[in-house]
Amino acid sequence: AQPALPFMHDDEDLNRYEPPLRPLRPDEVAAAVLLGRALDRNHEAVSRLQNPSTIAIIEIPSQDLVELVERMLKDLVLGGDVTVIDGDCCKAGDAIAPANSVVLFSRDGKSDKKTLTHGNTAFGAAVQRCCAIIGLATDPGRTLPSDLVKLADHRIELPSLDPDAVAVVIEAITGTRPRAVDEELARAVPPGALVAGVPPHPGADGTFMLLQRLRGLYPHPHPAPV
């Protein structure tokens, strides 16, 4: 249900009413931090993402982050003046894409249908649309169209969470830098669990204790980045 408006005396009061702000989510902060790091290390690839001849892969370390990175890519990296076309909707006979268009194939690995060779026909149709093509995936070799993987000329890899990234997330949500976050803890807690583990109210130390509790639910750390 929508929240009830406070009692208004006149139209001027109604015009001044602002809906409550949505709180910043910890996994959004994590996605922004990891995407920013990856883009900083790949300036050349980023500068070519809208080149009509570009075929690029952006590899994401966790399924929890795929949707968030996709949204940030559209809104913050490509920008509002770029038309983003769903790659899975491309088919033979489609018209050449408008200027400033990008075809995006997004894979979080959760759908059995989007595996290996699935999408090669759509990828071929996307190539004929004469615009940049980007594959976004947690496991590109397993989930993106295999032809896209073979032909990609740029690859951007987001790093996994590390102690500094987790500390940045906690500071952004609570306003306080936490005590040292150890490597094992940073690797053990998946990004999606940060939503439960980093509430805005307990402060950095309270959040750190919540993360320690969450680590008990995820005893097997993710592989360390190479």
Solvent accessible surface area in square Angstrom, and as a share of the most:
residue,aa,sasa,rsa
1,A,154,1.19
2,Q,165,0.73
3,P,86,0.54
4,A,96,0.75
5,L,99,0.49
6,P,74,0.47
7,F,168,0.70
8,M,49,0.22
9,H,142,0.64
10,D,78,0.41
11,D,109,0.56
12,E,109,0.49
13,D,29,0.15
14,L,87,0.43
15,N,125,0.64
16,R,148,0.54
17,Y,65,0.25
18,E,138,0.62
19,P,94,0.59
20,P,102,0.64
21,L,171,0.85
22,R,157,0.57
23,P,97,0.61
24,L,102,0.51
25,R,92,0.34
26,P,8,0.05
27,D,7,0.04
28,E,10,0.05
29,V,14,0.08
30,A,0,0.00
31,A,0,0.00
32,A,49,0.38
33,V,28,0.16
34,L,1,0.00
35,L,9,0.04
36,G,30,0.29
37,R,59,0.22
38,A,0,0.00
39,L,29,0.14
40,D,94,0.49
41,R,152,0.55
42,N,37,0.19
43,H,128,0.57
44,E,113,0.51
45,A,9,0.07
46,V,43,0.25
47,S,89,0.58
48,R,104,0.38
49,L,3,0.01
50,Q,77,0.34
51,N,57,0.29
52,P,88,0.55
53,S,87,0.56
54,T,5,0.03
55,I,23,0.12
56,A,0,0.00
57,I,1,0.00
58,I,0,0.00
59,E,44,0.20
60,I,0,0.00
61,P,55,0.34
62,S,17,0.11
63,Q,75,0.33
64,D,58,0.30
65,L,0,0.00
66,V,6,0.03
67,E,128,0.57
68,L,7,0.04
69,V,0,0.00
70,E,37,0.17
71,R,94,0.34
72,M,20,0.09
73,L,0,0.00
74,K,69,0.29
75,D,89,0.46
76,L,137,0.68
77,V,38,0.22
78,L,7,0.04
79,G,21,0.20
80,G,85,0.82
81,D,112,0.58
82,V,14,0.08
83,T,66,0.38
84,V,44,0.26
85,I,26,0.13
86,D,77,0.40
87,G,0,0.00
88,D,50,0.26
89,C,90,0.54
90,C,7,0.04
91,K,131,0.56
92,A,89,0.69
93,G,84,0.81
94,D,40,0.21
95,A,75,0.59
96,I,122,0.62
97,A,11,0.08
98,P,81,0.51
99,A,90,0.70
100,N,88,0.45
101,S,5,0.03
102,V,0,0.00
103,V,0,0.00
104,L,8,0.04
105,F,0,0.00
106,S,27,0.18
107,R,4,0.02
108,D,45,0.23
109,G,18,0.17
110,K,134,0.57
111,S,44,0.28
112,D,130,0.67
113,K,159,0.68
114,K,67,0.29
115,T,47,0.27
116,L,94,0.47
117,T,88,0.51
118,H,84,0.37
119,G,12,0.12
120,N,36,0.19
121,T,113,0.66
122,A,12,0.09
123,F,4,0.02
124,G,33,0.32
125,A,10,0.08
126,A,0,0.00
127,V,62,0.36
128,Q,128,0.57
129,R,36,0.13
130,C,76,0.45
131,C,9,0.05
132,A,0,0.00
133,I,3,0.01
134,I,0,0.00
135,G,0,0.00
136,L,0,0.00
137,A,0,0.00
138,T,25,0.15
139,D,58,0.30
140,P,2,0.01
141,G,42,0.41
142,R,114,0.41
143,T,1,0.00
144,L,0,0.00
145,P,0,0.00
146,S,18,0.12
147,D,52,0.27
148,L,0,0.00
149,V,43,0.25
150,K,153,0.65
151,L,108,0.54
152,A,29,0.23
153,D,85,0.44
154,H,35,0.16
155,R,109,0.40
156,I,0,0.00
157,E,94,0.42
158,L,10,0.05
159,P,26,0.16
160,S,29,0.19
161,L,12,0.06
162,D,43,0.22
163,P,33,0.21
164,D,68,0.35
165,A,0,0.00
166,V,4,0.03
167,A,8,0.06
168,V,46,0.27
169,V,0,0.00
170,I,0,0.00
171,E,70,0.31
172,A,53,0.41
173,I,21,0.11
174,T,25,0.15
175,G,62,0.60
176,T,71,0.41
177,R,116,0.42
178,P,15,0.09
179,R,127,0.46
180,A,97,0.75
181,V,12,0.07
182,D,61,0.31
183,E,83,0.37
184,E,97,0.43
185,L,1,0.01
186,A,2,0.01
187,R,60,0.22
188,A,2,0.01
189,V,5,0.03
190,P,18,0.11
191,P,8,0.05
192,G,30,0.29
193,A,10,0.08
194,L,1,0.00
195,V,70,0.40
196,A,73,0.57
197,G,1,0.01
198,V,1,0.01
199,P,24,0.15
200,P,85,0.53
201,H,151,0.67
202,P,48,0.30
203,G,25,0.24
204,A,6,0.04
205,D,79,0.41
206,G,24,0.23
207,T,0,0.00
208,F,19,0.08
209,M,114,0.51
210,L,43,0.21
211,L,1,0.00
212,Q,54,0.24
213,R,173,0.63
214,L,22,0.11
215,R,66,0.24
216,G,60,0.57
217,L,126,0.63
218,Y,86,0.33
219,P,88,0.55
220,H,153,0.68
221,P,50,0.31
222,H,79,0.35
223,P,114,0.72
224,A,57,0.44
225,P,81,0.51
226,V,200,1.15
